[in-house]
Structures are given as C-alpha cells and as structure tokens.
Amino acid sequence: ERLKGKTAIFQAARQEWARLFAAEGAAVGIIDRNAEAGQALVGELKAAGYRAHFAKADVSSKAEVEAAVAAVNAMLGRDGQAEDVARAALYLARDDAEFINGAQLFVDKGFSAV
C-alpha cells in the first residue's frame, strides 16, 4: 500500500490507472461527464473494498472541474486544490496543446514519478 493516505483523481476512461492506484492504497476520485461510466467504475472499486467517489464534470469547464474536485475532496480528502486539475484541463483545451494526443497528464505533485 505505497499510496495509503493519498488521493488520486482520474477520468472514467483511465480505469486501469484508477484500479492500479486503488490497489496501491490510494483513495480514488473519478471525474467525468459520463455519469454511467464513472459510477460503474466507482461501484467496482468499492465492491473490491477500495475508497472511491464519483463527481460529474465536463473537464473543459473550469467551474465544473472545481465543483467536482471539491466534491471528491469532501468525500475522500486531498491536499491539492481544484485549480490544479482545472489548469491541466484548460491547458489541454488550448491550441498550445494541439500536438498532445493520447498522452496521460498526471496532476499529482509528481507523486507518480516515484
């Protein structure tokens, strides 16, 4: 349980990462506009005994991401701020990121680099 006491937030499409982090002890927040997929993943994680919470948001909307991260924080606790995830999402929506395709952008204070 290398990640015990940590919280990781993913989109529902990143199921394998969510499962991996949960298996390593992290609480997992799922943020996605697809409520059905997000809730299904959270249900699977909870059934396996992991801490998880879903919050609906369109990641291209700063306000929705802030609200979703706040909801996840309230349920699971987290040191980061909504702005951390919102900045990453807004960057990916900008023209500057037009050549970023299929990459995973971790917003975790470098924790995944350990």
Helices and strands as residue ranges (DSSP letters): E 7-10, G 12-14, H 15-23, E 27-32, H 35-47, E 52-56, H 62-76, H 82-93, G 95-97, G 111-113
